[in-house]
Structure formats: C-alpha cells, structure tokens
C-alpha cells in the first residue's frame, strides 16, 4: 500500500502541467456461469497531466461500493495511478497500478498497448 501511495505522490509531483481534476464512476459486475456474483461501483476523483511531449499521467481514488449477491454491501477505498506513453500516431503504451482496501488490501498491475487503425 505504501508503494502505491508513493507512486501516486511521485506522479502527482512530477514537473508536468496538470490538466486538472476529473470524476470517474465505474461499475463492474460479475457472473460465474449463470450465477450473478455481484457488482463493484467505484466513484473516483482524479488528476491528470503531461510528462513531457509524449506521455501523460493520472491518479484517482475514492469510495468503492461492493454489492455482493445476497450479502451486505461493503464500502472500501480504491484507486489507480498510471502512465500513457505515445509511441507514434497510432501506438500508445500504458502501465497502471490499482488498489482496493478491505479485509486485506489488494493490488493489481496492468500494462498494455493500444493500436489505432
């Protein structure tokens, strides 16, 4: 958890222009076979900015409302920080770290590429 917070602070304090705050609401629902398992609704406030001419950064966090099927709702805190690097007019690379609190803090790392036709 400390490394996630540190990454967010480093990204936010980088010498870059801040494009400003934004809100991001996301809902994820799951099924196993035909059985609905529940939903997670995340309500984040974030900041984004530029890292030089070819890269952007973002950090966001806020309440996460867990709605498991047939169980009591839970409220945790979730967030993410990431970097998007523009390789060419059609290709960008990205890396993101995600966390959510709860009985145990869970983290997830994601990296990928986007190609635009």
SETORLO-295878 format. One record per atom (N, C-alpha, C): residue number from 1; residue in one letter; x, y, z. Coordinates in pm, whole numbers, plus 50000, padded with zeros to 5 digits. Example, Ala and Ser with C-alpha at 12.3 -4.5 7.8 and 13.67 -1.06 7.14 Angstrom:
! residues 2
(1, 'a', (51319, 49431, 50780)),
(1, 'a', (51230, 49550, 50780)),
(1, 'a', (51320, 49670, 50780)),
(2, 's', (51285, 49775, 50708)),
(2, 's', (51367, 49894, 50714)),
(2, 's', (51290, 50003, 50787)),
//
This chain:
! residues 117
(1, 'x', (50083, 49881, 50000)),
(1, 'x', (50000, 50000, 50000)),
(1, 'x', (50087, 50126, 50000)),
(2, 'x', (50194, 50125, 50080)),
(2, 'x', (50281, 50242, 50086)),
(2, 'x', (50344, 50271, 49950)),
(3, 'x', (50381, 50166, 49876)),
(3, 'x', (50442, 50188, 49745)),
(3, 'x', (50342, 50246, 49646)),
(4, 'x', (50215, 50209, 49659)),
(4, 'x', (50112, 50264, 49571)),
(4, 'x', (50094, 50412, 49598)),
(5, 'x', (50087, 50448, 49726)),
(5, 'x', (50072, 50588, 49763)),
(5, 'x', (50193, 50668, 49717)),
(6, 'x', (50313, 50610, 49737)),
(6, 'x', (50435, 50678, 49694)),
(6, 'x', (50436, 50699, 49543)),
(7, 'x', (50392, 50599, 49467)),
(7, 'x', (50387, 50613, 49321)),
(7, 'x', (50292, 50725, 49282)),
(8, 'x', (50179, 50734, 49348)),
(8, 'x', (50083, 50840, 49319)),
(8, 'x', (50139, 50977, 49350)),
(9, 'x', (50209, 50988, 49463)),
(9, 'x', (50269, 51117, 49500)),
(9, 'x', (50378, 51156, 49401)),
(10, 'x', (50462, 51058, 49361)),
(10, 'x', (50566, 51088, 49263)),
(10, 'x', (50508, 51132, 49130)),
(11, 'x', (50403, 51064, 49086)),
(11, 'x', (50340, 51103, 48960)),
(11, 'x', (50279, 51242, 48972)),
(12, 'x', (50214, 51268, 49085)),
(12, 'x', (50147, 51396, 49102)),
(12, 'x', (50246, 51510, 49118)),
(13, 'x', (50366, 51482, 49171)),
(13, 'x', (50463, 51588, 49194)),
(13, 'x', (50562, 51604, 49080)),
(14, 'x', (50549, 51525, 48976)),
(14, 'x', (50640, 51533, 48862)),
(14, 'x', (50630, 51671, 48798)),
(15, 'x', (50740, 51719, 48739)),
(15, 'x', (50736, 51851, 48677)),
(15, 'x', (50656, 51847, 48547)),
(16, 'x', (50526, 51856, 48561)),
(16, 'x', (50438, 51847, 48445)),
(16, 'x', (50320, 51940, 48463)),
(17, 'x', (50262, 51979, 48354)),
(17, 'x', (50143, 52062, 48359)),
(17, 'x', (50024, 51976, 48402)),
(18, 'x', (49947, 52025, 48498)),
(18, 'x', (49831, 51949, 48543)),
(18, 'x', (49712, 51990, 48458)),
(19, 'x', (49653, 51893, 48391)),
(19, 'x', (49537, 51919, 48306)),
(19, 'x', (49413, 51941, 48390)),
(20, 'x', (49415, 51892, 48512)),
(20, 'x', (49306, 51921, 48601)),
(20, 'x', (49234, 51800, 48655)),
(21, 'x', (49142, 51830, 48744)),
(21, 'x', (49067, 51723, 48810)),
(21, 'x', (48957, 51668, 48719)),
(22, 'x', (48916, 51545, 48750)),
(22, 'x', (48804, 51483, 48679)),
(22, 'x', (48736, 51385, 48773)),
(23, 'x', (48617, 51342, 48737)),
(23, 'x', (48544, 51240, 48810)),
(23, 'x', (48530, 51117, 48721)),
(24, 'x', (48541, 50999, 48780)),
(24, 'x', (48529, 50875, 48705)),
(24, 'x', (48443, 50780, 48788)),
(25, 'x', (48328, 50741, 48735)),
(25, 'x', (48241, 50643, 48800)),
(25, 'x', (48242, 50519, 48713)),
(26, 'x', (48270, 50404, 48776)),
(26, 'x', (48282, 50279, 48701)),
(26, 'x', (48209, 50169, 48775)),
(27, 'x', (48135, 50088, 48702)),
(27, 'x', (48063, 49974, 48759)),
(27, 'x', (48111, 49846, 48693)),
(28, 'x', (48147, 49748, 48774)),
(28, 'x', (48188, 49617, 48724)),
(28, 'x', (48100, 49512, 48789)),
(29, 'x', (48040, 49427, 48709)),
(29, 'x', (47955, 49319, 48759)),
(29, 'x', (48011, 49186, 48712)),
(30, 'x', (47984, 49080, 48791)),
(30, 'x', (48040, 48951, 48756)),
(30, 'x', (47939, 48839, 48759)),
(31, 'x', (47972, 48735, 48683)),
(31, 'x', (47893, 48613, 48677)),
(31, 'x', (47988, 48495, 48673)),
(32, 'x', (47948, 48386, 48732)),
(32, 'x', (48015, 48258, 48715)),
(32, 'x', (47909, 48166, 48657)),
(33, 'x', (47927, 48130, 48531)),
(33, 'x', (47822, 48055, 48461)),
(33, 'x', (47697, 48142, 48452)),
(34, 'x', (47585, 48092, 48502)),
(34, 'x', (47461, 48169, 48503)),
(34, 'x', (47435, 48239, 48635)),
(35, 'x', (47530, 48230, 48729)),
(35, 'x', (47510, 48287, 48863)),
(35, 'x', (47573, 48426, 48872)),
(36, 'x', (47491, 48526, 48905)),
(36, 'x', (47538, 48662, 48928)),
(36, 'x', (47611, 48665, 49062)),
(37, 'x', (47735, 48716, 49064)),
(37, 'x', (47813, 48719, 49187)),
(37, 'x', (47808, 48853, 49259)),
(38, 'x', (47784, 48962, 49186)),
(38, 'x', (47776, 49093, 49249)),
(38, 'x', (47834, 49202, 49162)),
(39, 'x', (47841, 49322, 49219)),
(39, 'x', (47892, 49439, 49147)),
(39, 'x', (47983, 49520, 49238)),
(40, 'x', (48070, 49595, 49176)),
(40, 'x', (48156, 49691, 49245)),
(40, 'x', (48139, 49824, 49173)),
(41, 'x', (48099, 49926, 49248)),
(41, 'x', (48083, 50060, 49191)),
(41, 'x', (48188, 50150, 49253)),
(42, 'x', (48277, 50203, 49168)),
(42, 'x', (48386, 50288, 49214)),
(42, 'x', (48356, 50433, 49175)),
(43, 'x', (48370, 50524, 49269)),
(43, 'x', (48346, 50666, 49246)),
(43, 'x', (48475, 50741, 49278)),
(44, 'x', (48552, 50771, 49174)),
(44, 'x', (48684, 50830, 49192)),
(44, 'x', (48687, 50977, 49153)),
(45, 'x', (48774, 51049, 49220)),
(45, 'x', (48815, 51183, 49179)),
(45, 'x', (48961, 51169, 49139)),
(46, 'x', (48998, 51229, 49026)),
(46, 'x', (49134, 51212, 48978)),
(46, 'x', (49195, 51339, 48925)),
(47, 'x', (49324, 51329, 48898)),
(47, 'x', (49401, 51437, 48836)),
(47, 'x', (49484, 51375, 48725)),
(48, 'x', (49504, 51450, 48620)),
(48, 'x', (49587, 51404, 48510)),
(48, 'x', (49673, 51518, 48460)),
(49, 'x', (49781, 51484, 48393)),
(49, 'x', (49870, 51585, 48340)),
(49, 'x', (49966, 51527, 48239)),
(50, 'x', (50058, 51609, 48193)),
(50, 'x', (50155, 51567, 48092)),
(50, 'x', (50290, 51541, 48155)),
(51, 'x', (50360, 51444, 48099)),
(51, 'x', (50500, 51417, 48133)),
(51, 'x', (50580, 51437, 48006)),
(52, 'x', (50621, 51556, 47980)),
(52, 'x', (50691, 51585, 47855)),
(52, 'x', (50593, 51591, 47739)),
(53, 'x', (50645, 51569, 47618)),
(53, 'x', (50563, 51582, 47499)),
(53, 'x', (50490, 51454, 47460)),
(54, 'x', (50537, 51338, 47507)),
(54, 'x', (50482, 51212, 47457)),
(54, 'x', (50417, 51125, 47564)),
(55, 'x', (50405, 51175, 47686)),
(55, 'x', (50349, 51091, 47792)),
(55, 'x', (50252, 51170, 47879)),
(56, 'x', (50155, 51101, 47931)),
(56, 'x', (50057, 51158, 48025)),
(56, 'x', (50053, 51070, 48150)),
(57, 'x', (50012, 51126, 48263)),
(57, 'x', (49997, 51053, 48386)),
(57, 'x', (49859, 51078, 48444)),
(58, 'x', (49814, 50991, 48534)),
(58, 'x', (49689, 51012, 48604)),
(58, 'x', (49693, 50941, 48739)),
(59, 'x', (49621, 50996, 48835)),
(59, 'x', (49598, 50934, 48965)),
(59, 'x', (49452, 50957, 48999)),
(60, 'x', (49388, 50857, 49060)),
(60, 'x', (49248, 50873, 49101)),
(60, 'x', (49219, 50779, 49215)),
(61, 'x', (49125, 50820, 49302)),
(61, 'x', (49087, 50736, 49417)),
(61, 'x', (48953, 50782, 49470)),
(62, 'x', (48891, 50695, 49548)),
(62, 'x', (48764, 50729, 49611)),
(62, 'x', (48694, 50605, 49665)),
(63, 'x', (48571, 50623, 49711)),
(63, 'x', (48495, 50510, 49767)),
(63, 'x', (48462, 50405, 49662)),
(64, 'x', (48465, 50279, 49706)),
(64, 'x', (48426, 50166, 49622)),
(64, 'x', (48316, 50091, 49696)),
(65, 'x', (48201, 50079, 49634)),
(65, 'x', (48086, 50015, 49697)),
(65, 'x', (48070, 49874, 49643)),
(66, 'x', (48099, 49776, 49728)),
(66, 'x', (48086, 49636, 49690)),
(66, 'x', (47944, 49588, 49718)),
(67, 'x', (47881, 49531, 49618)),
(67, 'x', (47744, 49482, 49630)),
(67, 'x', (47740, 49333, 49595)),
(68, 'x', (47792, 49248, 49686)),
(68, 'x', (47792, 49104, 49657)),
(68, 'x', (47649, 49049, 49658)),
(69, 'x', (47621, 48956, 49570)),
(69, 'x', (47488, 48898, 49558)),
(69, 'x', (47449, 48826, 49688)),
(70, 'x', (47338, 48868, 49748)),
(70, 'x', (47286, 48802, 49867)),
(70, 'x', (47358, 48835, 49995)),
(71, 'x', (47449, 48932, 49994)),
(71, 'x', (47524, 48970, 50114)),
(71, 'x', (47512, 49120, 50137)),
(72, 'x', (47556, 49164, 50255)),
(72, 'x', (47553, 49306, 50288)),
(72, 'x', (47653, 49383, 50202)),
(73, 'x', (47618, 49506, 50170)),
(73, 'x', (47707, 49593, 50094)),
(73, 'x', (47829, 49629, 50178)),
(74, 'x', (47940, 49654, 50111)),
(74, 'x', (48064, 49693, 50176)),
(74, 'x', (48116, 49820, 50110)),
(75, 'x', (48179, 49906, 50189)),
(75, 'x', (48241, 50026, 50134)),
(75, 'x', (48389, 50021, 50165)),
(76, 'x', (48470, 50031, 50061)),
(76, 'x', (48615, 50033, 50074)),
(76, 'x', (48667, 50155, 49999)),
(77, 'x', (48798, 50167, 49991)),
(77, 'x', (48863, 50273, 49914)),
(77, 'x', (48942, 50206, 49802)),
(78, 'x', (48929, 50259, 49681)),
(78, 'x', (49007, 50207, 49569)),
(78, 'x', (49070, 50324, 49494)),
(79, 'x', (49170, 50290, 49414)),
(79, 'x', (49235, 50394, 49336)),
(79, 'x', (49330, 50335, 49235)),
(80, 'x', (49381, 50420, 49148)),
(80, 'x', (49476, 50378, 49047)),
(80, 'x', (49565, 50494, 49006)),
(81, 'x', (49682, 50459, 48958)),
(81, 'x', (49776, 50556, 48903)),
(81, 'x', (49836, 50494, 48778)),
(82, 'x', (49859, 50577, 48677)),
(82, 'x', (49912, 50521, 48555)),
(82, 'x', (49984, 50622, 48469)),
(83, 'x', (50052, 50568, 48370)),
(83, 'x', (50124, 50647, 48270)),
(83, 'x', (50086, 50594, 48132)),
(84, 'x', (50063, 50686, 48039)),
(84, 'x', (50034, 50653, 47900)),
(84, 'x', (50141, 50720, 47815)),
(85, 'x', (50213, 50640, 47734)),
(85, 'x', (50321, 50691, 47651)),
(85, 'x', (50286, 50678, 47504)),
(86, 'x', (50285, 50788, 47432)),
(86, 'x', (50252, 50790, 47288)),
(86, 'x', (50377, 50754, 47209)),
(87, 'x', (50381, 50631, 47155)),
(87, 'x', (50495, 50582, 47079)),
(87, 'x', (50495, 50640, 46938)),
(88, 'x', (50378, 50645, 46875)),
(88, 'x', (50362, 50700, 46740)),
(88, 'x', (50219, 50754, 46729)),
(89, 'x', (50181, 50798, 46609)),
(89, 'x', (50045, 50847, 46590)),
(89, 'x', (49941, 50738, 46616)),
(90, 'x', (49978, 50613, 46597)),
(90, 'x', (49882, 50503, 46610)),
(90, 'x', (49904, 50412, 46730)),
(91, 'x', (50018, 50423, 46798)),
(91, 'x', (50050, 50330, 46906)),
(91, 'x', (50079, 50405, 47036)),
(92, 'x', (50015, 50358, 47145)),
(92, 'x', (50048, 50408, 47277)),
(92, 'x', (50065, 50289, 47372)),
(93, 'x', (50155, 50305, 47468)),
(93, 'x', (50178, 50206, 47571)),
(93, 'x', (50125, 50260, 47703)),
(94, 'x', (50078, 50171, 47790)),
(94, 'x', (50030, 50216, 47919)),
(94, 'x', (50068, 50120, 48029)),
(95, 'x', (50078, 50174, 48150)),
(95, 'x', (50105, 50095, 48270)),
(95, 'x', (50023, 50156, 48383)),
(96, 'x', (49960, 50068, 48462)),
(96, 'x', (49871, 50114, 48568)),
(96, 'x', (49885, 50026, 48691)),
(97, 'x', (49878, 50087, 48808)),
(97, 'x', (49872, 50013, 48934)),
(97, 'x', (49737, 50048, 48999)),
(98, 'x', (49667, 49946, 49050)),
(98, 'x', (49534, 49960, 49108)),
(98, 'x', (49535, 49902, 49249)),
(99, 'x', (49458, 49960, 49340)),
(99, 'x', (49443, 49903, 49474)),
(99, 'x', (49299, 49914, 49520)),
(100, 'x', (49262, 49827, 49614)),
(100, 'x', (49135, 49836, 49684)),
(100, 'x', (49157, 49784, 49826)),
(101, 'x', (49102, 49856, 49923)),
(101, 'x', (49114, 49814, 50062)),
(101, 'x', (49005, 49711, 50091)),
(102, 'x', (49001, 49663, 50210)),
(102, 'x', (48903, 49563, 50251)),
(102, 'x', (48962, 49483, 50366)),
(103, 'x', (48924, 49357, 50378)),
(103, 'x', (48985, 49273, 50481)),
(103, 'x', (49136, 49272, 50464)),
(104, 'x', (49181, 49267, 50340)),
(104, 'x', (49322, 49281, 50305)),
(104, 'x', (49330, 49373, 50184)),
(105, 'x', (49431, 49459, 50180)),
(105, 'x', (49447, 49546, 50064)),
(105, 'x', (49494, 49462, 49946)),
(106, 'x', (49427, 49478, 49834)),
(106, 'x', (49458, 49403, 49712)),
(106, 'x', (49516, 49500, 49609)),
(107, 'x', (49616, 49456, 49536)),
(107, 'x', (49674, 49538, 49430)),
(107, 'x', (49673, 49461, 49298)),
(108, 'x', (49676, 49537, 49190)),
(108, 'x', (49678, 49479, 49057)),
(108, 'x', (49764, 49569, 48969)),
(109, 'x', (49847, 49508, 48886)),
(109, 'x', (49929, 49583, 48792)),
(109, 'x', (49886, 49547, 48651)),
(110, 'x', (49877, 49648, 48567)),
(110, 'x', (49833, 49627, 48429)),
(110, 'x', (49925, 49702, 48336)),
(111, 'x', (49959, 49640, 48223)),
(111, 'x', (50037, 49706, 48119)),
(111, 'x', (49985, 49659, 47984)),
(112, 'x', (49994, 49745, 47885)),
(112, 'x', (49945, 49705, 47755)),
(112, 'x', (49979, 49807, 47649)),
(113, 'x', (49925, 49781, 47532)),
(113, 'x', (49944, 49868, 47417)),
(113, 'x', (49812, 49888, 47347)),
(114, 'x', (49794, 50005, 47290)),
(114, 'x', (49675, 50035, 47209)),
(114, 'x', (49721, 50073, 47069)),
(115, 'x', (49659, 50012, 46970)),
(115, 'x', (49685, 50045, 46829)),
(115, 'x', (49557, 50102, 46770)),
(116, 'x', (49567, 50220, 46712)),
(116, 'x', (49452, 50284, 46650)),
(116, 'x', (49461, 50270, 46497)),
(117, 'x', (49356, 50220, 46436)),
(117, 'x', (49352, 50198, 46291)),
(117, 'x', (49328, 50327, 46216)),
//
